Amino acid sequence: MHIDHRIQLKGGSLTYELYDPKGNIIDRGEVTATQPLNKQLNITPQKGVWRAKYYTNKDTDGKYILLLKSIE
């Protein structure tokens, strides 16, 4: 599976976590207005519900894109 994850903030910061269907964290990190995220991951596909959690603060302002594509 191919994951394309992009976060661009105008202000504040956030931390994120991506979980596979078994509840394992497959990626985590922190993003700020001066350090945007543009990450691609290729991982073994798994059936089930994938989750993303975003922890923001009162100053967080921006946008994100999270694309999950099967490569099978």
N, C-alpha and C positions, 0 to 999 in steps of 0.2 A: 504494500500500500504506500502511496505517495502522499505526504502531508506538506502543504504549503501554508505557512503561518506568518502573517505580517501584522505588525502593530506599529502605528505611528501616532504619537501624542503631541498635542499642542502645549500641554501643561501637565504638571503633576507626575505621577508615576503609577505603575501597577506591577504586580507579580502575577505569574500565570503558572498553571499546571495542566498538563495533558495526561489523561488516563486511558489505558486500554480497557477492553471489556472485563478483564479480570480484576480491575482496580489498581493495577500497577502504574506508577508514574513513569511515563516514557520521556517526558521533557518538562523542564521547569526553568524559570528565569525571571529577571526583573527588567522592565523597560522604563526609560525616562524620555522626556522630550528631546534630549540631546543624544540619546542612544536608542534609536528605533530597532525593531526586530524585523528581520527578513530571513526566515529559516526554512529550509526544505529538509525533510526527513524521509527516508525510505526504510520501511519496517515490514516485518512479516504480517500479512493480513490475518485478522482474527474476526470471526463473526460475533456480533453483539453490539452493545451500545458503547460508543466512545464518548468521553466527557472532557470538557475543558472548563477550568475554573479560573476566574479573573478576580483578583483582590485589588480594589481601587481605594483611593482616598478622596477627600473632598475637593482636591485640586485636579484630579484626573480628568483630562479632556482630550478626546481623540477618536480614532477608529481602528477597527481590526478586521482582518479577513482570515478565515480558517477554512481551508479546502482539504477534503479527504477524498482520495481517488483510489479505486481498486486498480491494481496493476496485473491482475490475474488474467 
